[in-house]
């Protein structure tokens, strides 16, 4: 028969060892949590499909592995979010870089540290079969645009490539939610706007044709990452770590079918947002097609090309959107680009 007294002694020793081990694990865990640095990060708006990589990286623990305790916040538009960064109410943000550069030209203290969509997404959205294929085809057409944005000025630059001006088209102002529906219902020939947004939103619902201003040589950086001079001075290592994780997350999400995993993570984290699974996937896929410019092809998402910054400034100045002598070195800091 077994010696139960010996077994009991062994069992008690095992319990003591397990208790010590769990205590040590708890101390290590607490110490690890204490080592994390809080980072307030804001997107430009409420969740949509192109935000999915942020939620994937958070779910996988990549931010924590990089020493970051990420506080993910919703923005209220790029312009508002840029100003929050400048006021140090938010540490770092995902915004439209055109909005950031316009703000910089007015003295708003923000710095671009990464570029995610490196090709101009602006263009024209038309009903399928509209028979509009180039700028010259727009002569005499009705263009629906959002009056409170730079859309008409970008359109003017696009028309100029065919020797035309805004006087050669009929402009019809509308709010954001009515622009494309107006065109699809026949109340206009084309609408200005971010092409991938409408491609993702309408896929499987309404057929559209599009024209890209980029195809006429109009370059603009789109979504990217901005922070404040204060963050760059006081916590540059945190900014660098954040950019490495963001690049990794977007590169992972755009491979194979990983977007499905990323979207599931986002929907699970934000059930109150009422996100549609397939529309979110479509939104990511339509946007990621604009991740690479000719000067960044083959380079990780997050890398900024000086050529792209200079071309963006040229577009903004030539269309009258931006005044002043803002230069590329004033716009971005290349130290934090992913490797």
Phi and psi in degrees as a GROMACS rama.xvg file:
@    title "Ramachandran Plot"
@    xaxis  label "Phi"
@    yaxis  label "Psi"
@TYPE xy
-70.3984  152.235  UNK-2
-84.5094  99.2223  UNK-3
-65.8209  -28.7576  UNK-4
-65.7489  -37.1961  UNK-5
-68.1349  -43.0245  UNK-6
-61.7893  -40.6905  UNK-7
-64.2375  -37.9343  UNK-8
-65.4629  -42.0315  UNK-9
-63.6638  -42.2966  UNK-10
-62.2279  -43.951  UNK-11
-64.1904  -37.6418  UNK-12
-65.1027  -39.5911  UNK-13
-64.9147  -40.077  UNK-14
-61.6935  -44.7052  UNK-15
-62.3469  -41.1939  UNK-16
-64.1203  -42.6895  UNK-17
-64.5061  -40.6249  UNK-18
-63.0875  -42.6394  UNK-19
-64.0579  -41.7285  UNK-20
-62.2694  -44.3074  UNK-21
-65.8257  -37.6087  UNK-22
-63.7356  -43.452  UNK-23
-62.93  -43.8583  UNK-24
-60.2104  -39.5587  UNK-25
-64.7789  -40.1905  UNK-26
-65.0778  -43.8017  UNK-27
-61.977  -43.6842  UNK-28
-62.2009  -43.4148  UNK-29
-64.6032  -39.7859  UNK-30
-65.1961  -39.5358  UNK-31
-64.0741  -42.5971  UNK-32
-63.237  -38.3003  UNK-33
-67.3141  -27.5927  UNK-34
-75.5963  -17.1964  UNK-35
-71.2225  142.601  UNK-36
-107.162  128.408  UNK-37
-68.5281  136.85  UNK-38
-133.058  115.421  UNK-39
-84.4741  112.578  UNK-40
-118.96  127.676  UNK-41
-116.962  135.68  UNK-42
-81.7506  175.829  UNK-43
-81.3341  -16.477  UNK-44
-159.252  -172.717  UNK-45
-68.193  165.672  UNK-46
-58.3934  139.052  UNK-47
-145.59  175.347  UNK-48
-55.5585  -31.9267  UNK-49
-79.62  -4.35956  UNK-50
-86.3688  -11.2559  UNK-51
-52.0151  -39.1806  UNK-52
-59.3236  -30.3576  UNK-53
-64.5528  -41.2822  UNK-54
-71.8306  -36.1038  UNK-55
-61.5492  -47.6369  UNK-56
-63.318  -36.2503  UNK-57
-68.7448  -43.2437  UNK-58
-64.0957  -38.4163  UNK-59
-77.8758  -7.7676  UNK-60
80.7968  14.5877  UNK-61
-67.2912  -35.8464  UNK-62
-66.6389  -43.3857  UNK-63
-63.7048  -39.6817  UNK-64
-59.8377  -28.0858  UNK-65
-90.8523  6.12907  UNK-66
84.7406  19.8349  UNK-67
-113.276  127.323  UNK-68
-97.406  93.9632  UNK-69
-81.9135  125.648  UNK-70
-106.578  105.561  UNK-71
-92.4073  120.054  UNK-72
-118.149  152.093  UNK-73
-89.1796  138.976  UNK-74
-93.8961  179.667  UNK-75
-127.525  44.4232  UNK-76
107.755  150.266  UNK-77
-61.7632  -43.7441  UNK-78
-61.5003  -44.2351  UNK-79
-64.8569  -43.0999  UNK-80
-65.2967  -39.776  UNK-81
-58.3324  -42.8845  UNK-82
-67.3302  -32.6689  UNK-83
-65.6646  -39.3016  UNK-84
-64.0878  -45.3289  UNK-85
-60.9826  -32.9114  UNK-86
-87.5147  4.35444  UNK-87
60.7406  27.3075  UNK-88
-87.3288  -19.5123  UNK-89
-131.679  139.991  UNK-90
-77.7615  -39.277  UNK-91
-156.449  152.403  UNK-92
-151.189  155.195  UNK-93
-102.749  112.097  UNK-94
-141.278  171.709  UNK-95
-74.6153  122.189  UNK-96
-70.8018  -21.1047  UNK-97
-62.726  -44.3713  UNK-98
-61.8175  -38.3774  UNK-99
-65.0257  -42.6929  UNK-100
-68.6013  -37.8234  UNK-101
-61.8981  -42.2413  UNK-102
-63.7104  -42.8347  UNK-103
-59.3224  -38.989  UNK-104
-65.5288  -17.945  UNK-105
-101.17  10.2045  UNK-106
91.1606  7.61102  UNK-107
-73.566  124.57  UNK-108
-81.7726  85.1841  UNK-109
-133.365  158.01  UNK-110
-132.773  133.578  UNK-111
-79.1034  129.052  UNK-112
-120.098  -4.25737  UNK-113
-166.767  147.925  UNK-114
-123.234  129.359  UNK-115
-105.719  -48.8327  UNK-116
-102.83  110.586  UNK-117
-107.822  21.0465  UNK-118
-135.822  143.082  UNK-119
-59.5065  123.611  UNK-120
-95.3315  -6.6485  UNK-121
-74.2539  148.409  UNK-122
178.633  -153.57  UNK-123
-120.631  138.798  UNK-124
-115.429  128.931  UNK-125
-132.673  160.368  UNK-126
-67.088  144.54  UNK-127
-55.0657  131.859  UNK-128
82.7776  20.9309  UNK-129
-70.3073  -14.2138  UNK-130
60.621  39.1758  UNK-131
-118.582  115.323  UNK-132
-123.791  -12.7962  UNK-133
-154.777  165.515  UNK-134
-52.7226  -41.2656  UNK-135
-60.8071  -27.0463  UNK-136
-69.9914  -9.90792  UNK-137
-85.9074  -8.31568  UNK-138
-56.4737  123.692  UNK-139
80.8755  -1.70592  UNK-140
-83.4451  159.672  UNK-141
-94.9975  121.014  UNK-142
-111.17  121.225  UNK-143
-89.2391  129.128  UNK-144
-141.792  163.291  UNK-145
-90.4378  116.095  UNK-146
-70.0099  -22.6793  UNK-147
-90.5966  8.26708  UNK-148
-122.229  -172.585  UNK-149
-88.4527  10.9672  UNK-150
-59.4362  -43.6512  UNK-151
-67.6954  -33.4143  UNK-152
-68.8066  -39.8064  UNK-153
-65.1796  -38.7719  UNK-154
-61.4842  -41.0739  UNK-155
-59.9886  -40.5629  UNK-156
-65.5363  -36.7119  UNK-157
-66.9273  -44.657  UNK-158
-64.1062  -33.4937  UNK-159
-61.5716  -25.1364  UNK-160
-67.5644  -15.5571  UNK-161
-111.479  15.8338  UNK-162
72.7852  23.7982  UNK-163
-112.935  167.816  UNK-164
-129.97  177.6  UNK-165
-63.5329  -19.9431  UNK-166
-69.6267  -15.5434  UNK-167
-86.1062  -3.38015  UNK-168
-128.656  167.481  UNK-169
-103.32  119.094  UNK-170
-94.2192  131.165  UNK-171
-123.587  114.713  UNK-172
-77.1535  142.258  UNK-173
-154.64  159.41  UNK-174
-79.0518  168.145  UNK-175
-57.6454  -40.6917  UNK-176
-73.5915  -17.0616  UNK-177
-101.474  -13.0604  UNK-178
-56.8648  -64.8186  UNK-179
-69.3768  -40.4597  UNK-180
-56.3243  -34.5418  UNK-181
-62.3478  -43.0093  UNK-182
-67.8409  -43.1916  UNK-183
-65.6208  -25.0685  UNK-184
-92.7385  3.31344  UNK-185
89.6482  10.8899  UNK-186
-90.2798  4.42367  UNK-187
-165.445  162.632  UNK-188
-90.5382  -30.3078  UNK-189
-157.665  155.383  UNK-190
-124.782  140.842  UNK-191
-82.1664  152.565  UNK-192
160.687  179.475  UNK-193
-75.4268  108.922  UNK-194
-57.4075  -48.6833  UNK-195
-64.4115  -27.6769  UNK-196
-61.4084  -47.5226  UNK-197
-74.7619  -30.8709  UNK-198
-62.8809  -43.8527  UNK-199
-70.1767  -40.3843  UNK-200
-68.1254  -38.6123  UNK-201
-98.6066  -5.3415  UNK-202
-56.7335  129.135  UNK-203
80.1375  -0.818509  UNK-204
-118.642  -50.2158  UNK-205
-138.762  138.072  UNK-206
-87.3205  133.303  UNK-207
-133.487  158.085  UNK-208
-109.256  153.934  UNK-209
-138.603  155.099  UNK-210
-128.891  136.229  UNK-211
-102.847  132.566  UNK-212
-63.0901  -28.1765  UNK-213
-61.3151  -30.6692  UNK-214
-69.1564  -14.884  UNK-215
-101.414  12.8533  UNK-216
92.7805  6.96532  UNK-217
-88.9812  106.139  UNK-218
-99.2202  137.19  UNK-219
-148.776  132.949  UNK-220
-71.0681  145.223  UNK-221
-110.927  -120.481  UNK-222
-63.8323  140.801  UNK-223
-166.1  -168.575  UNK-224
-117.263  132.411  UNK-225
-126.285  153.674  UNK-226
-143.587  -174.558  UNK-227
-104.396  156.824  UNK-228
-57.051  -33.5024  UNK-229
-61.5613  -44.5157  UNK-230
-63.4041  -41.3042  UNK-231
-65.8092  -31.3429  UNK-232
-80.1737  -42.4724  UNK-233
-94.0564  -31.2506  UNK-234
-138.833  54.5826  UNK-235
-61.5935  -32.4946  UNK-236
-67.3311  -31.5869  UNK-237
-70.4414  -39.9653  UNK-238
-63.0491  -44.1735  UNK-239
-63.1965  -42.7331  UNK-240
-63.7662  -41.3462  UNK-241
-60.596  -45.9673  UNK-242
-63.6585  -36.3766  UNK-243
-63.8129  -42.5136  UNK-244
-66.8784  -43.5123  UNK-245
-61.2527  -45.0523  UNK-246
-60.6111  -45.9109  UNK-247
-59.4467  -42.5775  UNK-248
-65.9425  -43.0782  UNK-249
-70.927  -38.4962  UNK-250
-64.644  -41.1622  UNK-251
-64.0724  -45.2413  UNK-252
-65.9478  -33.5422  UNK-253
-83.2057  -2.60863  UNK-254
-91.7976  148.438  UNK-255
48.6375  -132.258  UNK-256
-112.525  29.4782  UNK-257
-65.5812  -17.488  UNK-258
-59.9765  -31.056  UNK-259
-63.2583  -42.6632  UNK-260
-63.6106  -44.049  UNK-261
-63.6865  -43.0946  UNK-262
-66.3613  -38.9466  UNK-263
-61.916  -40.7654  UNK-264
-62.9079  -40.7563  UNK-265
-66.4001  -46.3951  UNK-266
-63.7425  -38.665  UNK-267
-66.0406  -36.6394  UNK-268
-77.5983  -25.5028  UNK-269
-129.882  60.1713  UNK-270
-61.5469  -28.526  UNK-271
-70.442  -15.0929  UNK-272
-77.5358  -14.8499  UNK-273
63.5203  36.2486  UNK-274
-72.8761  137.53  UNK-275
-86.9899  129.595  UNK-276
-58.4849  -53.5034  UNK-277
-69.4626  -39.5448  UNK-278
-63.0333  -37.7878  UNK-279
-64.5419  -41.0144  UNK-280
-63.2495  -46.8725  UNK-281
-59.391  -39.7644  UNK-282
-65.1151  -41.7584  UNK-283
-65.0561  -47.1687  UNK-284
-65.4665  -36.409  UNK-285
-69.4211  -34.9344  UNK-286
-76.9983  -40.4978  UNK-287
-64.7876  -18.5559  UNK-288
-64.3317  -15.4237  UNK-289
-104.399  16.0586  UNK-290
-71.4467  -29.3145  UNK-291
-113.687  128.59  UNK-292
-97.0063  167.176  UNK-293
-54.4468  -33.3854  UNK-294
-86.6682  -6.33764  UNK-295
-119.94  6.87922  UNK-296
-56.6464  130.056  UNK-297
84.6595  -3.53675  UNK-298
-101.557  149.713  UNK-299
-58.3255  147.798  UNK-300
-58.9692  134.488  UNK-301
113.499  -26.8224  UNK-302
-69.0108  136.312  UNK-303
-109.349  132.96  UNK-304
-98.2613  129.954  UNK-305
-58.4086  -37.4567  UNK-306
-59.0966  -40.6074  UNK-307
-68.2874  -38.7372  UNK-308
-64.6014  -46.1036  UNK-309
-64.6333  -39.1671  UNK-310
-67.009  -36.8116  UNK-311
-65.293  -43.9114  UNK-312
-62.1331  -39.1698  UNK-313
-61.6257  -44.1439  UNK-314
-61.5276  -46.7817  UNK-315
-65.528  -35.7937  UNK-316
-78.1231  -40.4135  UNK-317
-69.1743  -25.9676  UNK-318
-91.1748  -1.43441  UNK-319
80.1061  8.85643  UNK-320
-74.3185  -34.9317  UNK-321
-121.069  139.618  UNK-322
-113.643  165.977  UNK-323
96.501  -173.847  UNK-324
-116.68  34.8913  UNK-325
-55.3972  132.115  UNK-326
-116.043  165.162  UNK-327
-56.0426  -40.0687  UNK-328
-65.176  -21.9196  UNK-329
-80.0488  -18.8973  UNK-330
-88.2346  -48.0715  UNK-331
-133.531  157.443  UNK-332
-116.714  114.247  UNK-333
-79.8247  -1.66344  UNK-334
-67.3649  -19.8949  UNK-335
-106.592  10.5515  UNK-336
-67.8926  140.356  UNK-337
-64.2929  150.302  UNK-338
